[in-house]
Amino acid sequence: MKNMEAHKKIVTIKTDYGAFSCAFEKEKDVSTWGVHCDAVPGAFTVGSTLIEAKKMMKEALELHIESKVEDNLVRAGRVKV
């Protein structure tokens, strides 16, 4: 039986909204990195390389946070869409 152990790293991603610890996981037999951030539920991505995954996670975090801020402003009646 093949060893299916994942390669895991915790990396701090710096964004316009602060720094976040993110979990990067790469399965042994798959060439992509999956990323998630426990501090920002719903922010996740996949990248072909670790470098690409880091860039994509920064963007995913910023977009997710911006969408939450925008949603709250719309609900509060401060922004019309």
Secondary structure, DSSP 8 states (H G I E B T S, - for coil): -----EEEEEEEEEETTEEEEEEEEEETT-S-EEEE-TTSTT-EEEESSHHHHHHHHHHHHHHHHHHHHHHHHHHTTSS--
